[in-house]
Amino acid sequence: MNTKRIIGIVLWVLAFAIPFKFALLDTEAVGNIKGLVSFVVMLVLVFTGYALFDSGKQGDSQGH
């Protein structure tokens, strides 16, 4: 397995390990900075993980 693919999978696991409670369920507090930060970090980790995972697949076409 390629190192970029492994790092991408680790970032996905880390992104979904962030608790969604603060980002999605705590809507009573108007100044929910903790929820906003955790949501933005989750989005960045998901898209960065996808970019790394997808770029790791480009060198795997050996039989074509």
N, C-alpha and C positions, 0 to 999 in steps of 0.2 A: 504494500500500500504506500502511496505517496505521502510525504510529510505534510504537504498542504492540505490534503484530504483529512488527515488525522487532526490537524489543528482546526480545520473547519468543523469537524464533528465535536471536538472539545468545546469550541465556542458555542455551538448549538446547545449542548448539554448545559453549559454555564448559563446561557441566556434563559433557558426554561427552568433553571434552578432558582432564578430570581423570583421572590414571592410576588404574585400578581395581586395580592390583597391590597397593598398600598396603592397600586396604580389603578385598579379597576373598582374595588368595592368601597373604598373610603372616599365617598363623594360629598360627605357632609362638611368637611373642612374646605374652606375657600382657598386658603394658602397651602395647598397640598404639594409642597415642593418635593418631599420625599417620594411621593407617587409619580410626579412628573419625571424626576431624575431616573427612577427605576424603570419607567416605561421607555424613556429615550435610550437608556443603556441596553435594555432588552432588544429594542429595534436595531441598534447599531451592531450588537453581537450577532443577531440573526442574519442580517444582510452581509456582514463581514464574513461570517462562517459560510454563507452560501457562495460568496465570491471566491473564497479560498478553496472550497470543495469543488466548485465548478472549474476553476483554473487547474486543479490537480488532475482532472480527467482528460486534458488535452493531449498528454503524452502517452496515453494508454492504447492508442489505436495501432498496435503492432501488426496485426494480421491483414490490414487493408492496404 
